[in-house]
Amino acid sequence: MKTKVEKLYKIVFIHLGKVYEIYSRGVTSSGLYGFVEVSELVFDSASSMVVDPVEEKLHEEFSSVEILHLPIQSVLRVEQVRKRGQCVIRDQKTGEKVTPFPVHK
């Protein structure tokens, strides 16, 4: 008997002038007209010794989000993928990875 494989999606969207690449288990049209609904965000487990500052920033930013409603015009791409890659924030113009510096609050 085959086991049910959960779908995994890579969502690439623009937010505050940066291109975000995140992963989730659910993507659908939102009940809010003109939005895409992204649910069950997937982040790297904190089991490794190496800490990725981008992953940590994204996890902190979206940790309390149950469903993310993205404006349709901000979504660049949605891909169904087999395995999760690294979450990334890129500069919109250059495409270079943006690494946030730790800020003490």
C-alpha distances in whole Angstrom, upper triangle without the diagonal:
4,7,9,12,16,18,21,25,28,31,34,37,41,42,46,47,44,41,38,34,32,28,26,23,24,27,28,32,34,36,39,40,40,37,34,32,30,28,26,28,27,29,29,29,32,31,33,37,38,38,38,41,39,36,38,40,37,35,39,39,36,35,36,35,32,32,34,36,37,40,39,41,41,37,37,34,30,27,23,23,20,22,25,28,32,33,36,40,42,45,45,48,48,44,45,43,44,44,46,48,48,50,52,52
4,6,9,12,15,18,21,24,27,31,34,37,39,43,43,40,37,34,30,28,24,23,19,21,24,25,29,31,33,36,37,37,34,31,29,27,25,23,25,23,26,26,26,30,29,31,34,35,35,35,37,36,32,35,37,34,32,36,36,33,32,33,32,29,29,31,33,34,37,35,38,37,33,33,30,26,23,20,19,16,18,21,25,28,30,33,36,38,42,42,44,44,40,41,39,41,41,42,45,45,47,49,49
4,6,9,12,15,19,22,25,29,31,35,36,40,41,38,35,31,28,25,22,20,16,19,21,23,27,29,31,34,35,35,32,28,26,24,22,20,22,20,23,23,23,26,26,28,31,32,32,32,34,33,29,31,33,31,29,32,33,30,29,30,29,26,26,28,30,31,34,33,36,35,31,32,28,25,22,18,17,15,16,19,22,26,27,30,33,36,39,39,43,42,38,39,37,38,38,39,42,42,44,45,46
4,6,9,12,16,19,22,26,28,32,33,37,38,35,32,29,25,23,19,17,13,15,18,20,23,25,27,30,31,31,28,25,23,21,19,17,19,18,21,22,22,26,25,27,31,31,31,30,33,31,28,30,31,28,27,30,30,27,26,27,26,23,23,25,27,28,31,30,33,31,28,29,25,21,19,15,15,13,15,17,21,24,25,28,31,33,37,37,40,40,36,37,35,36,36,37,40,40,42,43,44
4,6,9,13,16,19,22,25,29,30,34,35,32,28,25,22,19,16,14,11,13,16,18,22,24,26,29,30,29,27,23,21,18,17,15,16,15,18,18,19,23,23,24,28,28,28,27,29,27,24,27,28,25,24,27,28,24,24,25,24,21,21,23,25,26,28,27,30,29,25,26,22,18,16,12,12,10,11,13,17,20,21,25,28,30,33,33,36,36,32,33,31,32,33,34,37,37,39,41,41
4,6,10,13,16,20,22,26,27,31,31,29,26,22,19,16,13,10,7,9,12,15,19,20,23,25,27,26,23,20,17,15,13,11,13,12,15,16,17,21,22,23,27,27,26,25,27,25,22,24,25,22,21,24,24,21,21,22,20,18,18,19,21,22,25,24,27,26,22,23,20,16,14,11,11,10,11,12,16,18,19,22,25,27,31,31,34,34,30,31,29,30,30,31,34,34,36,38,38
4,7,10,13,16,19,23,24,28,29,26,23,20,17,14,10,9,6,8,10,12,16,18,21,23,24,23,21,17,15,13,12,11,12,11,15,16,18,22,23,24,28,27,26,24,26,24,21,23,24,21,20,24,23,20,20,22,19,17,16,17,19,19,22,21,24,22,19,19,16,12,10,7,8,8,9,11,14,17,17,20,23,25,28,28,31,31,27,28,26,28,28,30,33,33,35,37,37
4,7,10,13,16,20,21,25,25,23,19,16,13,11,7,6,5,7,9,13,16,18,21,23,24,23,19,16,14,11,11,10,10,9,12,13,16,19,21,21,25,24,23,21,23,20,17,20,21,17,17,21,20,17,18,20,17,16,15,16,17,18,20,20,22,20,17,17,14,10,8,6,6,7,7,7,11,13,13,16,19,21,25,24,28,27,24,25,23,24,25,26,29,30,32,34,34
4,6,10,13,16,18,22,22,19,16,13,10,8,5,5,6,7,7,11,14,16,20,21,21,20,17,13,12,9,10,10,9,9,12,14,17,21,22,23,26,24,23,20,22,19,16,19,20,16,17,20,19,16,18,19,17,16,14,14,15,15,17,16,18,16,13,13,10,7,5,4,6,9,9,8,10,13,12,14,16,18,22,21,24,24,21,22,20,22,23,24,28,28,30,33,33
4,7,10,14,15,19,19,16,13,10,7,6,5,7,9,10,10,13,15,17,21,21,22,20,17,13,13,10,12,12,10,10,12,14,17,20,22,22,25,23,21,18,19,16,14,18,17,14,15,19,17,15,17,19,17,17,15,14,15,14,16,15,17,14,11,11,8,6,5,6,7,10,10,8,8,10,9,11,13,15,18,17,21,21,17,18,17,18,20,21,25,26,28,31,31
4,6,10,12,16,16,14,10,8,6,5,6,8,10,10,9,12,13,15,19,18,19,16,13,10,11,8,11,12,10,11,13,16,19,21,24,24,26,24,22,19,19,16,15,18,17,13,15,18,16,14,17,18,15,16,13,11,12,10,13,12,13,11,8,8,6,5,7,9,10,14,13,11,11,12,10,11,12,13,16,15,19,19,16,18,16,17,19,20,24,25,27,29,30
4,7,10,13,13,10,7,6,5,7,9,11,14,14,12,14,16,17,20,20,20,17,14,12,13,11,14,15,13,14,15,17,21,23,25,25,27,24,22,19,19,15,15,18,16,13,16,18,16,15,18,20,17,18,16,13,13,11,12,11,12,9,6,6,5,6,9,12,13,16,16,13,12,12,10,9,10,10,13,11,15,16,12,15,14,15,17,18,22,24,25,29,29
4,7,10,10,8,6,5,7,9,11,13,16,15,13,15,15,16,19,18,18,14,12,11,12,11,15,16,14,16,17,19,23,24,27,27,29,26,24,20,19,15,16,18,16,13,16,18,15,14,18,19,16,18,15,12,11,8,9,9,9,5,4,5,7,9,12,15,16,20,19,17,16,15,12,11,10,10,12,10,14,15,13,15,14,15,17,18,22,23,24,27,28
4,7,6,6,5,6,9,11,14,16,20,19,16,18,18,18,21,19,19,15,13,13,15,14,17,19,17,18,19,21,25,26,29,29,30,27,24,21,19,16,17,19,16,14,17,18,15,15,19,20,17,19,17,13,13,9,10,10,9,5,7,7,10,12,15,19,20,23,22,20,18,17,14,12,9,9,10,8,11,13,12,14,14,13,16,17,20,22,23,26,26
4,6,5,6,7,10,12,15,17,20,19,18,19,19,18,21,18,19,16,14,14,15,14,17,19,16,18,18,21,24,25,28,28,29,26,23,20,18,14,16,17,14,12,15,16,12,13,17,18,16,18,16,12,12,9,10,12,11,7,9,11,13,15,18,21,22,25,24,21,20,18,14,12,10,10,10,9,13,15,14,15,14,13,15,15,18,20,20,23,23
4,6,8,10,13,15,19,20,24,23,21,23,22,21,24,21,21,18,17,17,19,18,20,22,19,21,21,23,26,27,30,30,30,27,24,21,18,15,17,18,15,14,17,17,13,15,18,19,18,21,19,15,15,12,13,15,13,10,13,14,17,19,22,25,26,29,27,24,22,20,17,14,11,11,10,9,12,15,14,15,15,13,15,14,17,19,18,21,21
4,7,10,13,16,19,22,25,24,22,24,23,23,26,23,23,20,18,19,20,20,22,24,21,23,22,24,27,28,31,30,31,28,25,21,19,16,18,19,16,15,19,19,16,17,21,22,21,23,22,18,17,14,14,16,13,10,13,13,16,19,21,25,25,28,27,24,22,20,17,14,10,9,7,6,9,11,11,13,13,11,14,14,17,20,20,23,23
4,6,10,13,16,19,23,22,21,23,23,23,26,24,24,21,19,18,19,18,21,22,19,20,19,21,24,25,28,27,28,24,21,18,16,13,15,17,14,13,16,17,14,16,19,21,19,22,20,17,17,14,15,16,14,11,12,12,14,17,19,22,22,25,24,21,18,16,13,10,7,6,5,5,8,10,9,10,10,8,12,12,15,18,19,22,23
4,7,10,13,16,20,20,18,20,21,21,24,23,23,19,17,16,18,16,19,20,17,17,17,19,23,24,26,26,27,24,21,17,16,12,14,16,14,12,16,17,15,15,19,21,19,21,19,16,16,13,14,14,13,9,10,9,11,13,15,18,19,22,20,18,15,14,11,8,6,5,6,6,9,10,8,10,9,9,12,14,17,20,21,24,25
4,6,10,13,16,17,16,18,19,19,23,21,22,19,16,15,15,13,15,16,13,14,13,15,19,20,23,23,24,21,18,15,14,10,11,13,11,9,12,14,12,12,15,18,16,18,16,13,14,12,14,14,14,10,10,10,11,12,14,16,16,19,18,15,13,11,8,6,5,6,9,9,13,14,11,12,10,10,12,13,17,18,20,23,24
4,7,10,14,15,14,17,19,19,23,22,23,20,17,15,15,12,14,15,11,11,11,13,17,19,21,21,23,20,18,14,14,11,10,14,13,10,12,15,13,13,16,18,16,17,16,14,15,13,15,15,15,12,10,10,9,10,11,13,13,16,14,11,9,8,5,5,6,8,12,12,15,15,12,13,11,12,13,15,19,20,22,25,26
4,7,11,12,12,15,17,18,21,21,22,20,17,14,13,10,11,11,8,8,8,11,14,16,19,19,21,19,17,14,14,11,9,12,12,8,10,13,12,10,13,15,13,14,13,11,14,12,15,16,17,14,12,12,11,10,11,12,12,14,12,9,9,8,5,7,9,12,15,15,19,19,16,16,14,14,15,16,19,20,22,25,25
4,7,9,10,14,17,17,21,21,23,21,17,14,13,9,9,9,6,5,7,10,13,16,18,19,21,20,18,15,16,13,11,14,14,11,11,15,14,12,13,15,13,14,13,12,14,14,17,17,19,16,13,14,12,10,9,10,9,11,10,7,8,9,7,10,13,15,19,19,22,22,19,19,17,18,18,19,23,23,25,27,28
4,6,7,11,14,15,18,19,21,20,16,13,10,7,6,5,4,5,8,12,14,17,19,20,24,22,20,18,19,16,14,16,16,13,12,16,15,12,13,14,12,11,10,10,13,13,17,17,19,17,14,15,13,10,10,10,10,12,11,9,11,12,11,14,16,18,22,22,25,26,22,23,20,21,22,22,25,25,27,29,29
4,7,10,14,15,18,20,21,21,17,14,11,8,6,5,7,7,11,14,15,19,21,22,25,25,23,21,23,20,17,19,20,16,15,18,18,14,15,16,14,12,11,12,14,15,19,18,21,19,16,18,15,12,11,9,10,11,11,11,14,15,14,17,19,22,25,25,29,29,26,26,24,25,25,26,29,29,30,32,32
4,7,10,11,14,16,18,17,14,10,8,6,5,6,8,10,14,17,19,22,24,26,29,28,26,24,25,22,19,21,21,17,17,20,19,15,16,16,13,11,9,10,12,13,16,16,19,18,15,17,14,11,11,10,12,14,14,14,16,18,16,19,20,23,26,25,29,29,26,27,25,26,27,27,30,30,32,34,33
4,7,9,12,14,15,14,11,7,6,5,6,9,10,12,16,19,21,24,27,28,31,29,27,25,25,22,20,22,22,18,18,21,19,16,17,18,14,12,10,9,10,10,13,12,15,15,12,14,12,8,10,10,13,15,16,15,17,19,17,19,20,22,24,23,26,28,24,26,25,25,27,27,30,31,32,34,34
4,6,9,11,12,12,9,6,5,7,9,12,13,16,19,23,25,28,30,32,35,33,31,29,29,25,24,26,25,21,21,24,21,18,20,20,16,14,11,11,10,11,12,11,15,15,12,15,13,10,12,12,16,18,19,19,21,22,20,22,22,24,26,25,28,30,27,29,27,28,30,30,33,34,35,37,36
4,7,8,8,8,7,5,6,9,11,15,16,19,22,26,28,31,33,35,37,36,33,31,31,27,26,28,26,23,23,25,23,20,22,21,17,15,12,11,9,10,11,9,13,14,12,15,14,12,15,15,19,22,23,22,24,25,22,24,24,25,27,25,28,30,27,30,29,29,31,31,34,35,36,38,37
4,5,7,8,5,5,5,9,11,14,16,19,22,26,28,31,33,35,37,36,33,31,30,27,26,27,25,22,22,24,21,18,20,19,15,13,10,10,7,9,10,10,13,14,13,16,16,14,17,18,21,24,25,24,25,26,23,24,24,26,27,25,28,31,28,31,29,29,31,30,34,34,34,36,35
4,6,9,8,9,8,12,13,17,19,22,25,29,31,33,36,38,40,39,36,34,33,30,29,30,28,25,25,26,23,20,22,20,17,15,12,12,9,12,12,12,16,17,16,20,20,18,21,21,25,27,28,27,29,29,26,28,27,29,30,28,32,34,32,34,33,32,34,33,36,37,36,38,37
4,6,6,8,9,12,14,18,19,23,25,29,31,34,37,38,40,39,36,33,32,29,28,29,27,24,25,25,22,20,22,20,17,15,12,11,8,10,9,11,14,15,15,19,19,18,22,23,26,29,29,28,29,29,26,27,26,27,28,26,29,32,30,32,31,31,32,32,35,35,35,36,35
4,6,9,11,14,17,21,21,25,28,31,34,36,39,40,43,41,38,35,34,31,30,31,29,26,27,28,24,22,25,23,20,19,15,14,10,11,9,9,12,14,14,18,18,18,22,23,26,29,30,29,30,30,27,28,27,28,28,26,29,31,30,32,32,31,33,33,36,37,36,39,37
4,7,10,13,16,20,20,24,26,30,32,35,38,38,41,39,36,33,32,28,28,29,27,24,25,26,23,21,24,23,19,19,15,13,9,9,6,6,8,10,11,14,15,16,19,21,24,28,29,27,28,28,25,25,24,24,25,22,25,28,26,29,28,28,31,30,34,35,35,37,36
4,6,10,13,17,17,20,22,26,29,31,34,35,37,35,32,30,29,25,24,26,24,20,22,23,20,17,20,19,16,15,12,9,6,5,4,5,8,9,9,13,14,13,17,19,22,25,25,24,25,25,22,22,21,22,23,21,24,27,25,27,26,26,28,28,31,32,32,34,33
4,6,10,14,14,17,20,23,26,28,31,32,35,33,30,27,27,23,22,24,22,19,20,21,19,16,19,18,14,14,10,8,6,5,6,6,10,10,8,11,11,10,14,15,18,21,22,20,21,22,19,20,19,21,22,20,24,26,23,26,25,25,27,26,30,31,31,34,33
4,7,10,11,15,17,21,23,26,29,30,33,31,29,26,26,23,21,22,21,18,18,20,17,14,16,15,12,10,7,6,5,7,9,10,13,12,11,14,13,12,14,15,18,20,21,19,21,21,18,20,20,22,24,22,26,28,25,27,25,25,27,26,30,30,30,32,31
4,7,7,11,14,17,20,22,25,26,29,28,25,23,23,19,18,19,18,15,15,17,15,11,13,13,10,9,6,5,6,8,11,11,14,13,11,14,13,10,12,13,15,18,17,16,17,18,15,17,17,20,22,21,25,26,23,25,23,23,24,24,27,27,28,30,29
4,6,9,12,16,18,20,23,25,28,27,24,22,23,20,17,19,18,15,14,16,15,11,12,12,8,6,5,6,9,11,14,15,18,17,15,17,16,13,14,14,16,17,17,15,17,18,16,18,19,22,24,24,28,29,26,27,24,24,25,25,28,27,28,30,29
4,6,10,13,14,17,20,22,25,24,22,20,21,19,16,17,17,14,12,15,14,11,10,11,9,7,7,9,12,14,18,19,21,19,17,19,18,15,15,14,15,16,15,13,16,16,15,18,19,22,25,25,29,30,26,27,24,24,24,24,27,26,27,29,28
4,7,10,12,15,18,19,22,21,19,17,17,15,12,13,14,10,9,12,11,8,9,10,8,8,8,9,12,13,17,18,20,18,16,17,16,14,14,14,14,15,14,11,13,13,11,14,15,19,22,22,26,26,23,23,21,20,20,20,23,23,24,26,26
4,7,9,12,14,16,19,18,16,15,16,14,10,12,13,10,9,12,13,10,10,12,11,11,12,12,16,16,20,21,23,20,18,19,17,15,14,13,13,13,11,8,10,11,9,13,15,19,22,23,26,26,23,23,20,20,20,20,23,22,24,26,26
4,6,9,12,13,15,14,12,11,12,11,7,9,11,8,7,10,12,10,9,13,12,13,15,14,18,18,22,23,24,21,19,20,19,17,17,16,15,15,12,9,10,9,8,11,14,17,21,22,26,25,22,21,18,18,17,17,19,19,21,23,23
4,6,8,9,12,11,10,9,12,11,7,9,12,10,9,12,14,13,12,16,16,17,18,18,22,22,25,26,27,24,22,23,21,19,18,18,16,15,12,9,9,8,9,12,15,18,22,24,27,26,23,21,18,18,17,17,19,19,21,23,24
4,5,8,11,11,10,11,13,14,10,10,14,13,10,13,16,15,13,16,17,18,20,20,24,24,28,29,31,27,26,26,24,23,22,21,18,18,14,12,13,12,12,16,18,22,25,27,30,29,26,25,21,21,19,19,21,20,22,23,24
4,6,8,9,8,10,12,13,10,9,13,13,11,13,16,15,13,17,18,20,22,22,26,27,30,31,33,29,28,28,27,25,25,24,22,21,17,15,15,13,14,17,19,22,26,28,31,30,27,25,21,21,18,18,19,18,20,21,22
4,7,9,9,12,15,16,13,13,16,17,14,16,20,19,17,20,22,23,25,25,29,30,33,34,36,32,31,31,29,27,26,25,23,21,18,16,16,15,16,19,22,25,28,31,34,32,29,27,23,23,21,21,22,20,23,24,25
4,6,7,10,13,15,12,12,16,17,15,17,20,20,19,22,24,25,27,27,30,30,34,35,36,32,30,30,29,28,26,25,23,21,18,15,15,14,15,18,20,23,27,29,32,30,27,25,21,21,19,20,20,19,22,23,25
4,6,10,13,15,13,13,17,18,17,18,21,22,21,24,26,27,29,29,33,32,36,37,38,34,33,32,31,30,29,29,26,25,21,19,18,16,17,19,21,24,27,30,32,30,28,25,22,21,18,19,19,18,21,22,24
4,7,10,12,11,11,14,16,15,17,20,21,20,23,25,27,28,28,31,30,33,35,35,31,30,30,29,28,27,27,24,24,20,17,15,13,15,16,18,21,23,27,29,27,24,21,18,18,15,16,16,15,19,20,23
4,6,9,8,7,11,12,12,13,16,17,17,20,22,24,25,25,28,27,30,32,32,28,27,27,27,26,26,26,24,23,20,17,15,12,13,14,15,18,21,24,27,25,22,20,16,15,12,13,13,12,15,17,19
4,6,5,6,9,10,11,12,14,16,16,19,20,23,24,22,25,25,27,29,29,25,24,24,23,23,23,23,21,22,18,15,13,9,9,10,12,14,17,20,23,21,19,16,12,12,9,10,11,11,15,17,19
4,5,5,6,9,10,10,12,14,15,18,19,22,23,21,24,23,26,28,28,24,23,23,24,24,24,25,23,24,21,17,15,11,10,10,11,13,16,19,21,20,18,15,12,10,7,7,8,8,11,14,16
4,5,5,6,8,10,10,12,14,17,17,20,21,19,21,20,23,24,24,20,20,20,20,20,21,22,20,22,19,15,13,9,7,6,7,10,13,16,18,17,15,13,9,8,6,7,9,10,13,16,18
4,5,5,6,9,10,11,11,15,15,18,18,17,20,19,23,24,24,21,20,20,20,19,19,20,18,19,16,13,11,8,6,7,9,13,16,18,21,20,17,16,12,11,10,10,13,13,15,17,19
4,6,5,6,9,10,10,14,15,18,19,18,21,21,24,26,26,23,22,23,23,22,23,23,22,23,19,16,15,11,10,11,12,15,18,20,23,23,20,18,15,13,11,10,11,10,12,14,16
4,5,5,6,9,10,13,14,17,18,16,19,19,21,24,24,20,20,21,21,21,22,24,23,24,21,17,16,13,10,10,10,13,15,18,21,21,18,17,13,11,9,8,10,9,11,13,14
4,5,5,6,8,11,11,14,15,13,16,15,18,20,21,17,17,18,18,18,19,20,20,21,19,15,14,11,8,9,9,13,15,17,20,20,18,17,14,12,11,10,13,13,14,17,17
4,6,5,5,9,10,13,14,13,17,17,20,22,24,20,19,21,21,20,20,21,20,21,18,15,15,12,10,12,12,16,19,21,24,24,21,20,17,15,14,13,15,14,15,17,17
4,6,5,8,10,13,15,14,18,18,21,24,25,21,21,23,23,22,24,24,24,25,22,19,18,16,13,14,14,17,20,21,25,25,23,22,18,16,14,12,14,12,13,14,14
4,6,8,8,12,13,12,14,15,18,20,21,18,18,20,21,20,22,23,23,25,23,19,19,16,13,13,12,16,18,19,23,23,21,21,17,15,14,12,15,14,14,15,15
4,6,5,9,10,9,12,13,16,19,20,17,17,19,19,18,20,21,21,23,20,17,17,16,12,14,14,17,19,20,24,25,22,22,19,17,17,15,18,17,17,19,18
4,6,8,11,11,15,16,20,22,24,21,20,23,22,21,22,22,22,23,21,18,18,17,14,16,16,20,22,24,27,28,25,25,22,20,19,17,19,18,18,19,18
4,6,9,10,14,16,19,22,24,21,21,24,24,22,24,24,24,26,24,21,22,20,17,19,19,23,25,26,29,30,28,28,25,23,22,20,22,20,20,21,19
4,6,6,10,12,16,18,21,18,18,21,20,19,21,21,22,24,22,19,20,19,16,18,18,21,23,24,28,29,26,27,24,22,22,21,23,22,22,23,22
4,7,10,13,16,18,21,19,18,21,21,19,20,20,21,23,22,19,21,21,18,20,21,24,26,26,30,31,28,29,26,25,25,24,26,26,26,27,25
4,6,10,13,15,18,16,15,18,18,16,18,18,20,22,21,19,21,21,18,20,20,23,25,24,28,29,27,28,26,25,25,24,27,27,27,28,27
4,6,10,12,14,13,12,15,15,14,17,17,19,22,21,19,20,19,16,17,17,19,21,21,24,26,24,25,23,22,23,22,25,25,25,27,26
4,7,9,12,11,10,14,15,14,17,18,21,24,23,21,22,22,18,19,18,20,22,20,24,26,24,26,24,23,25,24,27,27,27,29,28
4,6,8,7,7,11,12,12,15,17,20,23,23,20,21,20,17,17,16,18,19,17,20,23,21,23,21,21,23,22,26,27,27,29,28
4,5,5,7,11,12,13,17,19,22,25,26,24,24,23,20,19,18,19,19,17,20,23,21,24,23,22,25,24,28,29,29,31,30
4,5,5,9,10,11,15,18,20,24,25,23,23,23,20,20,19,19,20,17,20,23,21,24,23,23,26,26,30,31,31,34,33
4,6,8,11,13,16,19,22,26,26,24,24,24,21,20,18,18,18,15,17,20,19,22,22,22,25,25,29,31,31,34,33
4,6,9,11,15,18,20,24,24,22,21,20,17,16,14,14,14,12,15,17,16,19,18,18,21,21,25,27,27,30,30
4,6,8,11,14,17,20,21,19,18,18,16,15,14,14,15,13,16,18,16,19,18,19,21,22,26,28,28,31,31
4,7,10,14,16,20,20,18,17,17,15,14,14,13,14,11,14,16,13,17,17,18,21,22,26,28,29,32,33
4,7,10,12,16,17,16,15,16,14,14,14,14,16,14,17,18,15,18,18,19,22,23,27,29,30,34,34
4,7,9,13,14,13,14,15,14,15,16,16,19,17,20,21,18,20,19,21,23,24,28,30,31,34,34
4,6,10,11,11,12,14,14,15,17,18,20,19,22,22,19,21,20,22,24,26,29,31,32,35,36
4,7,9,10,12,15,15,17,19,20,23,23,25,25,22,24,22,24,26,27,31,32,34,37,37
4,6,7,9,12,13,16,19,20,23,23,26,25,21,23,21,23,24,26,30,31,33,36,37
4,7,10,13,15,18,21,22,26,26,29,28,24,25,23,25,26,28,31,32,34,37,38
4,7,10,12,15,19,21,24,25,28,26,23,23,21,23,23,25,28,29,31,34,35
4,7,9,12,15,18,21,22,25,24,20,20,18,20,20,21,24,25,28,30,31
4,7,9,13,15,18,20,22,21,17,17,14,16,17,19,22,23,26,28,30
4,6,10,12,16,18,20,19,15,14,11,13,13,15,18,19,22,25,26
4,7,10,14,15,18,18,14,14,10,11,11,13,16,17,20,23,24
4,6,10,12,15,14,11,10,7,8,9,11,14,16,19,22,23
4,7,9,12,12,9,9,6,6,8,9,13,15,17,20,22
4,6,9,8,5,5,4,5,9,11,14,17,19,23,24
4,6,6,5,5,6,6,10,12,15,18,19,23,24
4,6,6,8,10,10,14,15,18,21,22,26,27
4,6,8,11,12,15,17,20,23,24,28,29
4,5,9,10,14,16,19,22,24,28,29
4,7,9,12,15,18,21,23,27,29
4,6,9,13,15,19,21,25,27
4,6,10,13,16,18,22,24
4,6,9,13,15,18,20
4,6,9,12,16,18
4,6,9,12,14
4,6,10,12
4,7,10
4,6
4
